[in-house]
Amino acid sequence: MTPSLEQPRPPSRRSPLREGAVMAGLLALVVLGLAGAVSATGWAEARAQVAKLAPWQVGLLLLLSLANYAARGLRWHLFARHIGLGLGLRANLRHFLGGFAMAVTPGRLGELVRMRWIARETGVAFERAAPLLLVDRASDLAAMAVLTGAAVLASGLRIAGGGPVLALALLAAVLATRPRLLAALARLGHRATGRFGRLFARLRRAARALAPFASGGVLLRGSVLALFGWLAEGLAFFLLLHWMGAGVSAATAIAIFLFATLAGGLTGAPGGLGGAEAAMVALLSLEGVPLAVSVPATVLIRLTTLWFAIAIGAAVFPVAERHSRRISDALD
């Protein structure tokens, strides 16, 4: 999901039943849309494309996704140490990976449950640990914006409306890595317009939260880790398309994967569900990739990235929950 620069807030009291119904409906729409696209070209052709993949190739896709999670998990550890949470690498990786279990739940519950584990194990209040969530999003945004822009330029890919989206993403990345500039622009914007007080207040809070990361190059190092992580998944998409016979260059595949991920996040749907898949299929079609290839490729890359992360999170979540409870009981 595309990161935003809004300061994280404690969980609200929205009905879990309603959120579950929304999530189920969204998943159903995604499945129906992809199934309809496959039906338009024939299930036999789609199955034939998937059958081209050997087990070792699927394994390589999963390894590249693991490289992404490992790089971003190390970044989480780097940021957690920077604000003095006092947690080791194992604990920080446990929190980071366990949060993936709720990657497609509304309200960023995966991020909030990480804060709960941190609070149990360290006694640190939500307000002190919340900047960790914000800088994690900002670092992802900076890495994805730079990498997407470079891939688009290298590939010559033309995306309708892509210029403004990339420009906004790059601008947000610059602001996210320069808290003083973000705070100054928020003040100037409010004085110049006299409106949107809530928006500018959120930007000022975001700038204050990012301020501890502005020195020492920690945000730059974290963004470099994120860049390599997202590059690994972009390369996985290229390899998948290559194995399925699509004549798409590495730069084009990386640009499509990352732009679709950003576009999916702009929809506000958890995990970019629906938007990312639609953007991927549409952009591949513009590059001359038939639906018999683009649809199964999109399904497979989402299975080996987003849903693989959720599976890892589901395995780690009970361990992290049990461990945090045990430490909390010991501290009490």
N, C-alpha and C positions, 0 to 999 in steps of 0.2 A: 504494500500500500504506500502511496506517495506520502512522504513526511510533510508535515505542516509546521509552521512556526508558532503555533498556539501553545501557551503554557498548559501542561497537563493539569487536570482537575480531579479531585477525588470522585469515586463512582457515584452516579445518580441513583435514584430509586425507581427507574423505569421497570415496567413489568417484564420479568424474564420470559413469560409466556408470549407476550407480544413480540419481543425481540426474536424469540425462537421461530415464531410464525413468519416474520419478515425474512429471516435467514433461509428458512425452508422454501419460501416462495421465490427468493432470489436464485437459489440453487436450481430449483425446478425450471426457471426461465432459462438459465444458462444451459442446462442439459437439453431442453427442448430446442433451443436455438441451434446448438451444435448438431443435434440429431437431425434437424431439418436441413442443415447445410450438407450433411453427409448423404441424406436421402436424395438430394438434388443431383448428386453425381453417382450414387450407387454404393451400397454397403460393401459389395465385393471388391471394388477398387480400393476403398479405404482399408479394408482388412488386408489386402495385398500389400499396401504400403507399410502397414504395421508389421507384417510378416517378414519384411526385409531385414528387420533388426535382429541381431544376434544377442544372446544374453549378456555377452561381455560389453556390447555397445550400450545397453541399458545400464549396466553397472558403471560404465565410464560417465554417463550422464549424472548418475547419482553421486559419484565421487566429486564431480565438478560442483554439484550443489553443496556437498559437504565442505568443499574448499571455501565456498561463499559463507556458509554458516560459521566455519572456523575463523575466518578472517574477521567477520563482524563480531564474533564472540570475543576475540582478542581485543577488538576495539572497545567493547563494553567493559572488559576488565581494565583496560587502560584508563577509560573515563572514570570508572568507579574508584580506582586507586587515586586518581587526581583530586577527587573531592573528599578523600580520606574516609571512605566507608569501612576500611579495615578488613575487607574480605579477600580471601585468596583466590587464585585462578580457578580452582575446582568449583568453589561456591558461585563465583560470577558466571562461569559457563553453565552451571546448573540452572541459575536463574534465567539467563538469556535463552537457553534452549527450551526450558520448560514453558516459557511464555509463548512459544510457537503453538502450543496446544490450542490457544484461543485466538489464533491469527485471523480467523474469519468470523469472529463474534463481534457484534456491534459494540460501540463504546470503547474500543481499544482495551478490552478487559485483559488481554495478554500483558499489556504494559502495566496495568494496575496491579495485577497479581504479582508481578516482579517486585513492585514497591512493598506489597504485603510481606513477601519473603524477606526482603531487606530489613523491614521494620522489626520482624520477629527475631532475626538473627543478630541485629546490631542495636536495636532500640532507637534508630534514627527516625525522626518524624518525616511524614510524607513531603512536607515543604522543603526539607533539606535535600532529600533524595530526588525530587521531581526534576531538577535540572539534568539529571542523567538521562531521562527519557527524551527531553527536548534536544539535548546535544546529539543524542543517538539519531534522532530524526534529521536534524540539520546536517549531520555528517553524511547520511545516506543521500540526502537531497543534493548536497554539493558534489558528491562522487558521481551520482547518476546524471546530473546535469552536464558536468564536464565530459564524461564518457560518451553520453548520447550526442552532444554537440560535435565531438571529435569524430564519432562514427558517421554521423550524417554528412559532415564535410568530406570525409575520406571516401564515402560511398557515392556521393552525389545524389542521394535519395531525396526525392521531392515529395513532401507531405503537405497536403492542403491544410492550412492553419498551423502547420508545424513550427514555422518561424516564430510567431508570437508565443506559442507554448514553451519553446526552448528558451526564448529570450526571458520570459518570466521565471523559468526554472533557474537559469543562470543568474538572474538578478537576485532571486531568493537565496541562491547558494552564496553569492557574495555577501549579502546582508547577514546571512546566518553565521558566516565566519568572521564578521566584523561587528561585534555587539555595540560598540560605541557609535558606529555609523547608523546602525538600526535604530538606536535610541534617539539620535539626533534627528533622523528623518521622521520618526514618530512625533517628536515634539514640533518640528516644523510643519508637518502635515496637519496636526491638530490646530496650530495657530493660524495656518493659512485658510483652512476650511471652516473651522469652528464647529465641525460636525464629526460624526463617526467616532464619538468619544470612546465607546466600548472597544472598537477595533484598535484605535491607537493606544489605549490602555493595555490591551493584550500584547501589542508589539513591544511596549516598554517593559512589561513583565518578562517577556521572552528575552529581551536584551539583558535584563538584570540576571536572569538565570544562566545565560550564556557567558556572562562576564568572567566567571572563574576559569573558563577554558580559553580565554583570549590570549594568554601569555604562555610562554614555554613551548609553543609549537605543538601542543597536545592535540588540538583540533585538526591541525594539518596531518599529523601522523595517523589519527583515527580515520580521516577522510581517505588517505592513501590506502589503508587497509580495506576500507569499504570499496574503493575503486577496483582493487584486485578481486575482491569478492564478487562484485557485480559483473566484472569482465569474465570471470569463470563461467557464470551462468549464461552470459551472452555467447561465449564460445560453445557452450553445450548446445544452444539453439542452432548455431551454425553447423555443428557436426551432425545434429539430427536431420536438418534439412539436406545436408550433403548425402547422408546415408539413404535418404528417401528419394534422391534423384533430382532435387530442386537446384537449379543453376543460380544460386544466390551467393554473392561474395561474403566473406567473413564480416567486413565492415557493415554491409547491408543487413545481415542477420542480427548483428549486435545492435544496430540502430533501431531496427524494428522491435526487437525484444524489449529494449529499455524504454523506447518511446511508448510502446503499448502498456508497459508497466506503469509509467508515469500517467498516461491517459486514464488507465483503470483507476488509479488513485484519485484522480480529479473527480470521478463520479461520486466519491464518498462511500462507495460500497466496501464492506470489509474485505481486505485482501484484493481489492480491485476486481472482484468477481463480476463477470459480465462485460464490463468495459474493456478490460485487458484482452480477453478472448476475442471480442468483436474487433478491436483495433488490430490485433495480430493477423486475423484472417483477412481483414480488409487490406492491410498494407502488403501482405504477401500476394494477394490477388492483383494488386496494382503492379507488382513486380513480375506478373505473368505466371505465378505459381498456381496450378489448378486446385480447386477445392478438395479434390481427392487426396491431395498432399497437404495443403495448408490446414485443413481441419484436424486430421489425425496428428499432425505435427504440433498444432496448438494444444490439443488435449494432452499429448505426451509430455510436452515441456512444462505444462502446468502441473501434471501429476508428479514429475520428477523435481519440481522446484517448490511450489506452494504447498501441494498436498504431501510431499515428502517431508517438508518442514513440520507440517501439522502432525504427521505420524511420529516424528522424532520428539516433538513436544509432548504428545500423548504418552510416550514411553518415559520421558523425564519428569513430567508433571507430578505424578504421585510420589516420586523419590524426593523432589524438591519440597513438596508439601509436608511429607513426613519428616524430613530433615529439619525444616524450619520450625515445625511444631516441637520437635524434640529439644532444639536449642532454646526456644522460647520458654518451654517448661523448666529447663535447667536454669535459665536466667531468673525466672520467677521464684 
